């Protein structure tokens, strides 16, 4: 990700394709170094993860200059209760998909011809019940998954 700073005009995001389109009469090298980019007032932007809190909304702002580099930044605000509920419902769908996959991967342990017997069979049954019960937990973003028997 790049930013172009030309006088008081800032363009973000800015791409290599934008640079080539803006300068059609220039043959650029295959590898564009920071030095070459800087000659055209184009600078790399260091990517920063947003907070990742499902109860917040994040809006990307214009990168800020920190020393000699530009750093991506985010504005955080509280999400609406509807957005939070939608995110939780979407996360529950992801959890169910993971759970269903883990159950399918462990189906073989419950077949009559399975080599699993005794206390290990009980451990697998407990694990599988824990997987089925995962959706009874309160928050899909803060789950305690059962431990797979070894």
C-alpha positions in Angstrom: 0.0 0.0 0.0 1.3 3.4 -0.9 0.5 7.1 -0.4 1.4 9.9 -2.8 2.1 13.3 -1.2 2.5 16.1 -3.6 2.5 19.5 -1.9 -0.7 19.8 0.0 -2.4 17.1 -2.0 -2.4 13.6 -0.5 -3.7 10.5 -2.5 -4.4 7.4 -0.5 -4.5 4.6 -1.3 -2.1 4.9 -4.2 -0.9 2.0 -6.3 2.0 1.2 -8.6 -0.6 1.1 -11.4 -1.6 4.6 -10.5 2.0 5.7 -10.6 2.4 4.2 -14.1 -0.8 5.7 -15.3 0.2 9.1 -14.0 3.6 8.8 -15.8 2.9 7.1 -19.1 6.1 8.3 -20.7 8.4 6.8 -18.1 9.8 3.3 -18.3 10.0 2.0 -14.7 12.3 -0.8 -13.6 10.7 -4.1 -12.8 11.6 -3.6 -9.1 10.6 -0.3 -7.8 12.8 0.6 -4.8 11.8 3.1 -2.2 14.3 5.5 -3.7 12.6 5.4 -7.1 9.1 5.7 -5.5 10.2 8.7 -3.4 11.4 10.5 -6.5 7.7 10.5 -7.5 6.5 11.5 -4.0 5.2 8.0 -3.5 5.8 6.3 -0.1 5.2 2.9 1.4 2.6 2.7 4.1 3.3 0.4 7.1 0.1 -1.6 7.6 -1.3 -1.8 11.1 -4.1 -4.1 12.2 -7.3 -2.4 13.5 -8.3 -3.3 17.1 -10.3 -6.3 16.0 -12.9 -5.8 18.6 -16.3 -7.0 17.3 -18.1 -4.4 19.4 -16.3 -1.6 17.6 -16.4 -0.1 14.1 -13.1 0.8 12.5 -12.6 3.4 9.7 -9.3 3.7 8.0 -7.9 7.2 8.1 -5.2 8.8 6.0 -1.8 7.4 7.1 0.3 9.7 9.3 4.0 10.4 8.9 6.1 9.0 11.8 9.7 10.0 11.3 10.6 9.0 7.7 7.7 6.5 7.3 3.9 6.6 6.8 1.8 4.5 9.1 -1.8 3.3 8.5 -4.2 4.4 11.2 -7.7 3.6 12.3 -10.5 5.5 13.9 -12.5 3.5 16.4 -16.1 4.0 17.5 -18.7 1.9 19.2 -20.7 -0.4 16.9 -24.5 -0.3 17.0 -26.2 -3.1 18.9 -27.6 -4.3 15.5 -24.1 -4.5 14.0 -22.8 -6.4 17.1 -25.6 -8.9 16.9 -25.0 -9.4 13.2 -21.3 -10.0 13.8 -22.1 -12.5 16.6 -24.5 -14.4 14.3 -21.9 -14.5 11.6 -19.3 -15.7 14.1 -21.7 -18.4 15.3 -22.0 -19.7 11.7 -18.2 -19.9 11.5 -18.1 -21.7 14.9 -20.7 -24.2 13.7 -18.7 -24.9 10.5 -15.6 -25.5 12.5 -17.5 -27.7 15.0 -19.1 -29.7 12.2 -15.8 -30.3 10.6 -14.2 -31.5 13.8 -17.1 -33.8 14.5 -16.8 -35.2 11.0 -13.1 -35.8 11.5 -13.7 -37.7 14.6 -16.7 -39.8 13.4 -14.4 -42.8 12.9 -13.8 -43.1 16.6 -17.4 -44.0 17.2 -17.8 -46.8 14.7 -18.1 -50.3 16.0 -15.0 -51.5 14.2 -12.9 -48.6 15.6 -9.7 -49.5 17.4 -10.6 -47.0 20.1 -11.9 -48.7 23.3 -12.2 -48.3 27.0 -11.3 -44.9 28.6 -10.0 -43.5 25.4 -13.4 -44.1 23.8 -15.0 -42.3 26.7 -12.5 -39.4 26.2 -13.6 -39.2 22.5 -17.2 -39.3 23.4 -16.7 -36.5 26.0 -14.7 -34.5 23.4 -17.5 -34.9 20.8 -20.2 -33.9 23.3 -18.1 -30.8 24.1 -18.1 -30.0 20.4 -21.9 -30.4 20.2 -22.2 -28.2 23.3 -20.0 -25.4 22.0 -22.9 -23.3 20.8 -24.4 -23.2 24.4 -21.5 -20.9 25.4 -22.5 -17.2 25.6 -20.0 -15.5 23.3 -18.7 -16.9 20.0 -15.7 -14.6 20.3 -14.7 -16.1 23.6 -15.0 -19.8 23.4 -13.4 -22.6 25.4 -13.0 -25.5 22.9 -12.8 -29.1 24.2 -9.4 -30.7 24.1 -9.0 -33.4 21.4 -7.9 -36.8 22.9 -4.5 -38.0 21.9 
